[in-house]
């Protein structure tokens, strides 16, 4: 899983720990993983790190609540909290600016950092990012499956198999039993079960939280002038592919690539395509 990746480290960002792994040299590229149960940085980008590290300094954190990072997320403003932690990681590493690559939950973190601290971000590559049209319509079946993982009877192998094989990817048979087991074991960490990092907003401030999680409000996306590449699977069952058009119409410098026969996990499902597109885009000078 970690072929070509150096030893991971933990840094203190604010009052919490953030674990990351690193490989390669060159311009800094931070890979931000999605928010599905049992996710972490290296498992989400296992098919990309080695290739990207030939051209870039690749930094792969476990986002808060996942992997070996602290199990805390500010649920009143989750995307903002993730962005602050990623920005804090760059500060701790002495990196003035980095390219950000973000899938789903990680894509939302990348967008929020680009809005709040634009100087920290070079180029953006976004794959099915959260917060794009997901709060103004009924959730997709895939998003419901994700948000309900810790609800009701709680986490189970059956739930994670259904989410990954039926909703996360286009071809569920391509996902090994080993990967399913790794994700399941990580998802039942007692700290995670007690405080799931990605959950449905609830309580008296739920509407305010949802408002904060919607990037299409108040033309926020028009403020993101960074060169951006959106790669979205046409068969995405978690975040609607229509979000790609929304981004292209709202962001001043946004290119879109729609990947056929691909679900929500484009960097894993179509690694050669993803690695080629991402490398070319990040190395472009105009």
KEKE-3310 file (N, C-alpha, C; in steps of 0.2 Angstrom, whole numbers, plus 5000, padded with zeros to 4 digits):
npx = (5004:5010:5020:5035:5033:5038:5042:5029:5023:5018:5011:5008:4994:4986:4976:4977:4982:4989:4992:5003:5010:5024:5031:5043:5049:5050:5038:5025:5012:4997:4987:4970:4959:4943:4928:4922:4917:4931:4941:4957:4972:4983:4977:4966:4973:4982:4985:4990:5001:5014:5016:5014:5024:5035:5036:5033:5033:5024:5012:5002:4990:4981:4965:4957:4949:4951:4961:4977:4976:4970:4954:4944:4932:4926:4909:4901:4905:4911:4919:4926:4934:4942:4948:4956:4964:4972:4978:4985:4994:5002:5008:5015:5024:5031:5028:5024:5015:5004:4999:4983:4974:4959:4947:4930:4925:4938:4939:4930:4937:4948:4943:4937:4949:4955:4946:4947:4960:4968:4981:4988:4986:4990:4986:4971:4964:4950:4939:4923:4918:4912:4898:4894:4880:4874:4867:4855:4845:4837:4847:4858:4856:4868:4875:4866:4868:4881:4880:4872:4879:4884:4873:4857:4858:4871:4889:4893:4900:4891:4885:4896:4901:4890:4890:4903:4904:4892:4889:4901:4910:4910:4911:4909:4914:4928:4934:4943:4941:4950:4953:4940:4939:4950:4945:4933:4938:4945:4934:4928:4934:4934:4934:4931:4918:4911:4912:4908:4917:4911:4895:4877:4871:4863:4851:4849:4857:4858:4853:4861:4874:4872:4871:4884:4891:4888:4894:4889:4882:4879:4888:4901:4910:4915:4925:4936:4949:4959:4968:4959:4955:4942:4938:4926:4916:4905:4896:4894:4887:4886:4890:4882:4885:4881:4886:4899:4896:4891:4902:4910:4903:4903:4916:4930:4941:4940:4942:4934:4933:4924:4923:4919:4909:4913:4913:4912:4925:4936:4950:4955:4948:4951:4965:4976:4971:4968:4981:4988:4981:4981:4995:4999:4991:4995:5008:5007:5009:5001)
npy = (4994:5006:5008:5016:5027:5037:5036:5039:5054:5063:5078:5093:5102:5116:5111:5098:5082:5078:5066:5062:5056:5055:5057:5058:5073:5091:5102:5105:5094:5091:5077:5074:5064:5056:5055:5043:5028:5021:5026:5032:5042:5036:5024:5028:5034:5025:5020:5031:5038:5034:5036:5050:5055:5055:5067:5076:5083:5074:5074:5066:5067:5060:5064:5074:5064:5052:5038:5039:5051:5064:5061:5070:5082:5098:5099:5110:5117:5108:5107:5119:5117:5106:5113:5122:5114:5108:5119:5123:5112:5114:5126:5121:5113:5122:5126:5137:5138:5126:5113:5107:5092:5084:5073:5071:5073:5078:5086:5096:5101:5106:5116:5125:5129:5136:5147:5153:5155:5159:5161:5150:5140:5133:5126:5117:5101:5092:5079:5074:5083:5087:5097:5103:5107:5098:5100:5107:5099:5083:5071:5060:5042:5035:5045:5045:5032:5033:5043:5037:5026:5025:5026:5020:5002:5003:5002:4989:4975:4971:4984:4992:4984:4986:5000:5002:4993:4995:5008:5017:5014:5011:4998:4985:4973:4974:4978:4972:4959:4960:4974:4979:4973:4980:4993:4991:4987:4998:5007:5004:5008:5013:5026:5033:5027:5033:5046:5050:5056:5061:5065:5067:5083:5089:5095:5111:5120:5114:5119:5130:5124:5116:5127:5132:5122:5123:5127:5134:5145:5162:5165:5161:5152:5160:5167:5159:5159:5151:5140:5126:5109:5098:5082:5071:5056:5049:5040:5043:5039:5045:5059:5071:5070:5082:5092:5095:5103:5114:5119:5122:5133:5142:5145:5154:5149:5135:5119:5104:5087:5073:5057:5042:5027:5027:5029:5036:5036:5041:5042:5030:5020:5024:5025:5027:5036:5046:5049:5053:5065:5073:5075:5082:5093:5099:5102:5112:5128:5138)
npz = (5000:5004:4995:4989:4998:5010:5028:5039:5048:5063:5066:5076:5075:5080:5093:5090:5083:5067:5056:5043:5027:5016:5000:4986:4977:4973:4967:4979:4982:4989:4994:4997:5005:5004:5013:5017:5027:5037:5029:5024:5020:5013:5008:5000:4990:4985:4972:4965:4972:4970:4956:4955:4963:4956:4950:4959:4976:4986:4998:5010:5020:5034:5036:5049:5061:5055:5050:5057:5063:5074:5082:5080:5074:5071:5072:5069:5059:5048:5035:5036:5047:5043:5032:5039:5047:5036:5031:5042:5043:5031:5035:5047:5040:5033:5021:5008:4998:4990:4978:4978:4979:4979:4984:4985:5002:5005:4993:4996:5007:5001:4993:5002:5009:4998:4997:5009:5013:5001:4996:5000:4991:4976:4962:4959:4960:4958:4963:4962:4972:4989:4995:4983:4977:4985:4996:4993:4988:4989:4997:4988:4985:4988:4996:5007:5011:5016:5026:5035:5040:5053:5060:5067:5068:5069:5064:5051:5043:5032:5029:5025:5014:5006:5004:4998:4987:4980:4979:4980:4969:4951:4946:4957:4959:4957:4969:4982:4994:5004:5005:5008:5021:5028:5028:5035:5048:5052:5052:5064:5075:5092:5096:5084:5082:5093:5090:5075:5061:5049:5047:5048:5049:5064:5077:5084:5077:5064:5052:5050:5049:5038:5028:5029:5023:5010:4995:4984:4989:4990:4979:4982:4975:4965:4969:4969:4960:4956:4945:4940:4939:4937:4939:4936:4939:4928:4933:4946:4961:4974:4975:4964:4947:4940:4947:4942:4931:4937:4944:4934:4928:4938:4943:4939:4932:4928:4922:4915:4916:4912:4917:4909:4914:4927:4945:4961:4965:4957:4956:4960:4953:4940:4938:4929:4919:4928:4934:4923:4918:4930:4932:4920:4921:4933:4930:4920:4914:4911)
capx = (5000:5014:5026:5037:5031:5042:5039:5024:5025:5013:5013:5003:4991:4982:4976:4976:4987:4988:4997:5004:5015:5027:5036:5045:5052:5047:5032:5021:5005:4993:4981:4965:4955:4936:4925:4919:4919:4937:4945:4963:4975:4986:4972:4963:4978:4987:4986:4992:5006:5020:5017:5014:5030:5041:5037:5031:5033:5018:5010:4996:4988:4975:4961:4954:4944:4952:4967:4981:4975:4965:4947:4939:4930:4921:4903:4897:4908:4916:4923:4930:4938:4946:4953:4960:4969:4976:4982:4990:4999:5006:5012:5020:5029:5035:5026:5020:5009:5004:4993:4978:4970:4954:4941:4924:4926:4944:4938:4927:4942:4952:4939:4937:4955:4956:4942:4949:4968:4970:4988:4991:4984:4992:4981:4966:4961:4944:4935:4917:4919:4906:4896:4892:4873:4872:4862:4849:4841:4837:4854:4858:4856:4875:4876:4862:4871:4887:4878:4868:4883:4885:4866:4853:4861:4878:4893:4894:4903:4886:4884:4902:4901:4885:4892:4909:4903:4886:4889:4907:4913:4906:4912:4910:4919:4935:4936:4945:4939:4955:4951:4934:4941:4954:4940:4929:4942:4946:4928:4925:4938:4929:4934:4927:4911:4909:4911:4909:4919:4906:4888:4871:4870:4857:4851:4846:4861:4859:4852:4867:4879:4871:4873:4891:4893:4886:4898:4885:4879:4882:4893:4908:4915:4917:4931:4941:4952:4965:4967:4956:4953:4937:4937:4920:4914:4898:4891:4895:4881:4887:4889:4879:4889:4879:4891:4904:4894:4890:4908:4913:4899:4904:4923:4932:4947:4939:4941:4930:4934:4919:4925:4914:4909:4917:4909:4914:4932:4939:4957:4956:4945:4954:4972:4981:4968:4969:4988:4990:4977:4983:5002:4999:4987:4999:5014:5005:5011:4995)
capy = (5000:5012:5008:5022:5032:5038:5035:5044:5058:5066:5085:5096:5108:5118:5106:5091:5079:5077:5061:5062:5052:5059:5054:5062:5080:5095:5106:5102:5092:5088:5073:5074:5059:5056:5054:5036:5025:5018:5029:5036:5045:5031:5019:5032:5036:5019:5019:5037:5041:5032:5040:5058:5057:5055:5074:5081:5082:5072:5074:5063:5067:5057:5070:5073:5059:5046:5035:5040:5058:5065:5059:5076:5087:5103:5098:5116:5119:5103:5109:5125:5114:5103:5118:5125:5109:5107:5125:5122:5107:5117:5131:5118:5110:5128:5126:5143:5136:5119:5111:5103:5087:5082:5068:5071:5077:5081:5091:5101:5104:5110:5122:5130:5132:5141:5153:5157:5156:5158:5162:5144:5136:5134:5123:5113:5095:5090:5074:5074:5087:5088:5104:5106:5105:5092:5103:5110:5094:5077:5067:5054:5036:5034:5049:5043:5026:5035:5047:5032:5021:5024:5026:5013:4997:5004:5000:4982:4973:4972:4991:4994:4981:4989:5006:5003:4990:4997:5016:5021:5013:5008:4990:4983:4967:4976:4979:4966:4957:4963:4982:4979:4971:4985:4999:4989:4987:5006:5011:5002:5011:5015:5034:5035:5025:5037:5053:5049:5062:5063:5064:5071:5088:5088:5099:5118:5123:5110:5123:5134:5120:5115:5133:5133:5117:5123:5131:5137:5150:5169:5165:5159:5149:5165:5170:5154:5160:5146:5135:5121:5104:5094:5075:5068:5050:5050:5036:5044:5039:5049:5067:5071:5073:5088:5097:5097:5109:5120:5122:5126:5139:5147:5146:5158:5146:5128:5114:5098:5080:5068:5050:5037:5021:5028:5031:5042:5035:5041:5041:5023:5017:5025:5028:5029:5042:5051:5051:5057:5071:5077:5077:5087:5099:5102:5105:5117:5135:5143)
capz = (5000:5004:4990:4987:5002:5016:5035:5041:5054:5066:5068:5080:5072:5085:5098:5088:5079:5060:5053:5035:5024:5011:4995:4981:4978:4968:4969:4984:4981:4995:4992:5002:5004:5005:5020:5018:5033:5036:5024:5026:5015:5008:5005:4995:4984:4984:4965:4963:4975:4967:4950:4956:4967:4951:4948:4964:4983:4988:5005:5010:5027:5036:5038:5056:5062:5051:5050:5063:5065:5080:5081:5082:5069:5073:5068:5068:5052:5046:5030:5038:5051:5038:5029:5044:5048:5031:5031:5048:5041:5027:5040:5051:5036:5030:5014:5007:4994:4988:4974:4982:4975:4984:4982:4990:5008:5004:4989:5000:5011:4997:4990:5008:5010:4993:4998:5016:5012:4994:4995:5002:4986:4969:4958:4962:4956:4962:4961:4965:4979:4993:4995:4977:4975:4989:5002:4991:4985:4993:4996:4984:4989:4990:5002:5012:5014:5019:5032:5039:5042:5061:5063:5067:5071:5069:5058:5050:5037:5027:5027:5022:5008:5001:5002:4993:4980:4976:4978:4979:4963:4946:4946:4963:4959:4957:4976:4985:5001:5009:5005:5012:5028:5030:5029:5041:5054:5053:5054:5071:5080:5097:5095:5078:5083:5097:5087:5068:5058:5044:5050:5046:5054:5068:5082:5083:5072:5059:5045:5049:5047:5031:5025:5029:5019:5003:4991:4979:4992:4989:4974:4985:4971:4960:4972:4968:4954:4955:4940:4943:4935:4940:4936:4939:4936:4926:4936:4953:4965:4980:4973:4958:4942:4938:4951:4937:4927:4942:4946:4928:4927:4944:4944:4933:4928:4929:4917:4918:4913:4914:4916:4908:4917:4933:4950:4965:4967:4951:4957:4962:4948:4933:4940:4923:4917:4933:4935:4917:4918:4935:4931:4915:4923:4938:4927:4916:4916:4909)
cpx = (5004:5020:5028:5036:5035:5039:5035:5026:5018:5015:5007:5000:4985:4982:4976:4981:4985:4994:4997:5010:5018:5031:5038:5048:5050:5042:5028:5014:5002:4987:4977:4960:4948:4934:4921:4921:4926:4942:4952:4967:4978:4982:4968:4967:4983:4989:4989:4999:5013:5021:5018:5021:5036:5042:5036:5033:5026:5017:5003:4994:4982:4971:4958:4949:4945:4959:4971:4980:4970:4958:4943:4938:4925:4915:4899:4899:4913:4921:4928:4935:4944:4951:4958:4966:4974:4981:4987:4995:5004:5011:5017:5026:5033:5034:5022:5014:5010:4998:4989:4974:4965:4948:4936:4925:4932:4944:4935:4932:4946:4949:4939:4943:4957:4952:4945:4956:4970:4977:4992:4990:4987:4987:4977:4964:4956:4940:4929:4916:4912:4905:4894:4885:4870:4867:4856:4844:4841:4844:4853:4858:4863:4877:4872:4866:4877:4885:4875:4873:4884:4878:4862:4857:4869:4882:4893:4897:4898:4885:4890:4903:4896:4887:4898:4907:4897:4886:4895:4910:4908:4906:4914:4914:4926:4938:4937:4942:4944:4954:4945:4935:4945:4949:4936:4932:4943:4940:4925:4929:4934:4929:4930:4919:4908:4908:4913:4911:4914:4899:4883:4870:4863:4857:4849:4850:4862:4858:4858:4873:4878:4873:4880:4894:4891:4890:4895:4881:4883:4888:4900:4913:4918:4924:4937:4944:4958:4963:4964:4954:4948:4937:4931:4917:4906:4893:4892:4888:4881:4886:4887:4884:4887:4883:4896:4902:4893:4897:4911:4910:4901:4911:4926:4937:4946:4938:4938:4932:4929:4922:4920:4915:4914:4912:4913:4922:4936:4947:4959:4953:4948:4961:4976:4978:4969:4976:4990:4987:4980:4990:5002:4996:4992:5005:5013:5007:5006:4989)
cpy = (5006:5012:5015:5028:5032:5036:5041:5048:5061:5073:5088:5102:5110:5114:5099:5088:5077:5072:5062:5058:5056:5055:5059:5069:5084:5099:5102:5100:5088:5084:5072:5069:5060:5054:5048:5033:5021:5021:5032:5038:5040:5026:5022:5033:5031:5018:5026:5040:5040:5036:5047:5059:5057:5063:5079:5079:5080:5071:5071:5062:5062:5063:5069:5068:5052:5044:5036:5047:5058:5064:5065:5080:5091:5102:5104:5119:5114:5105:5115:5122:5110:5107:5121:5120:5108:5113:5125:5117:5110:5122:5127:5115:5116:5128:5132:5142:5129:5118:5107:5098:5084:5078:5069:5076:5081:5087:5097:5105:5109:5116:5127:5133:5138:5147:5156:5159:5155:5158:5155:5139:5138:5132:5118:5107:5092:5085:5073:5077:5087:5096:5107:5103:5099:5094:5106:5105:5088:5073:5061:5047:5034:5038:5047:5037:5028:5038:5042:5026:5019:5025:5020:5008:4998:5001:4992:4981:4973:4979:4993:4991:4984:4996:5006:4999:4992:5004:5019:5020:5010:5001:4988:4977:4968:4977:4973:4965:4960:4971:4983:4978:4977:4991:4997:4990:4994:5009:5009:5004:5014:5023:5036:5033:5030:5044:5052:5056:5065:5061:5069:5077:5088:5094:5106:5121:5119:5114:5127:5130:5118:5121:5134:5128:5117:5129:5136:5144:5157:5169:5165:5157:5154:5168:5165:5155:5155:5142:5129:5115:5099:5088:5072:5062:5051:5045:5037:5044:5042:5056:5067:5074:5080:5094:5099:5103:5115:5123:5125:5132:5144:5149:5149:5154:5138:5124:5108:5093:5076:5061:5045:5031:5021:5031:5037:5042:5035:5039:5034:5019:5018:5028:5030:5036:5048:5054:5055:5064:5076:5079:5083:5093:5103:5105:5110:5124:5140:5140)
cpz = (5000:5000:4988:4992:5008:5023:5036:5047:5056:5068:5072:5076:5077:5091:5097:5084:5072:5058:5045:5033:5018:5006:4989:4982:4972:4971:4974:4982:4987:4992:4998:5001:5006:5012:5021:5024:5032:5032:5028:5020:5010:5005:4999:4989:4983:4977:4961:4966:4971:4960:4951:4959:4962:4949:4953:4971:4985:4995:5006:5017:5028:5039:5045:5056:5058:5052:5057:5066:5071:5078:5083:5075:5072:5069:5066:5061:5050:5041:5032:5042:5047:5035:5033:5046:5043:5030:5036:5046:5036:5031:5044:5047:5032:5023:5012:5003:4991:4983:4979:4977:4980:4981:4988:4996:5007:4998:4992:5004:5007:4994:4996:5009:5004:4994:5004:5016:5005:4992:4997:4996:4979:4964:4961:4957:4961:4959:4965:4972:4982:4993:4989:4975:4980:4995:5000:4987:4990:4991:4991:4988:4992:4996:5008:5016:5018:5026:5037:5042:5049:5064:5064:5071:5072:5064:5058:5044:5031:5024:5023:5015:5003:4999:4997:4987:4976:4975:4977:4972:4958:4946:4953:4964:4959:4964:4979:4992:5006:5010:5010:5020:5031:5032:5035:5047:5056:5055:5061:5076:5085:5097:5090:5079:5088:5094:5079:5065:5053:5046:5047:5051:5058:5073:5080:5078:5066:5052:5044:5047:5040:5026:5024:5024:5012:4999:4986:4982:4990:4984:4977:4980:4966:4963:4971:4961:4952:4949:4943:4938:4939:4936:4940:4936:4934:4929:4944:4956:4972:4979:4966:4952:4939:4941:4946:4933:4931:4943:4940:4926:4932:4945:4938:4928:4929:4923:4920:4913:4916:4912:4915:4912:4924:4939:4954:4967:4961:4951:4958:4956:4941:4935:4934:4920:4922:4934:4929:4917:4924:4934:4926:4917:4929:4936:4922:4918:4914:4909)
residu = (UNK:UNK:UNK:UNK:UNK:UNK:UNK:UNK:UNK:UNK:UNK:UNK:UNK:UNK:UNK:UNK:UNK:UNK:UNK:UNK:UNK:UNK:UNK:UNK:UNK:UNK:UNK:UNK:UNK:UNK:UNK:UNK:UNK:UNK:UNK:UNK:UNK:UNK:UNK:UNK:UNK:UNK:UNK:UNK:UNK:UNK:UNK:UNK:UNK:UNK:UNK:UNK:UNK:UNK:UNK:UNK:UNK:UNK:UNK:UNK:UNK:UNK:UNK:UNK:UNK:UNK:UNK:UNK:UNK:UNK:UNK:UNK:UNK:UNK:UNK:UNK:UNK:UNK:UNK:UNK:UNK:UNK:UNK:UNK:UNK:UNK:UNK:UNK:UNK:UNK:UNK:UNK:UNK:UNK:UNK:UNK:UNK:UNK:UNK:UNK:UNK:UNK:UNK:UNK:UNK:UNK:UNK:UNK:UNK:UNK:UNK:UNK:UNK:UNK:UNK:UNK:UNK:UNK:UNK:UNK:UNK:UNK:UNK:UNK:UNK:UNK:UNK:UNK:UNK:UNK:UNK:UNK:UNK:UNK:UNK:UNK:UNK:UNK:UNK:UNK:UNK:UNK:UNK:UNK:UNK:UNK:UNK:UNK:UNK:UNK:UNK:UNK:UNK:UNK:UNK:UNK:UNK:UNK:UNK:UNK:UNK:UNK:UNK:UNK:UNK:UNK:UNK:UNK:UNK:UNK:UNK:UNK:UNK:UNK:UNK:UNK:UNK:UNK:UNK:UNK:UNK:UNK:UNK:UNK:UNK:UNK:UNK:UNK:UNK:UNK:UNK:UNK:UNK:UNK:UNK:UNK:UNK:UNK:UNK:UNK:UNK:UNK:UNK:UNK:UNK:UNK:UNK:UNK:UNK:UNK:UNK:UNK:UNK:UNK:UNK:UNK:UNK:UNK:UNK:UNK:UNK:UNK:UNK:UNK:UNK:UNK:UNK:UNK:UNK:UNK:UNK:UNK:UNK:UNK:UNK:UNK:UNK:UNK:UNK:UNK:UNK:UNK:UNK:UNK:UNK:UNK:UNK:UNK:UNK:UNK:UNK:UNK:UNK:UNK:UNK:UNK:UNK:UNK:UNK:UNK:UNK:UNK:UNK:UNK:UNK:UNK:UNK:UNK:UNK:UNK:UNK:UNK:UNK:UNK:UNK:UNK:UNK:UNK:UNK:UNK:UNK:UNK:UNK:UNK:UNK:UNK)
# end
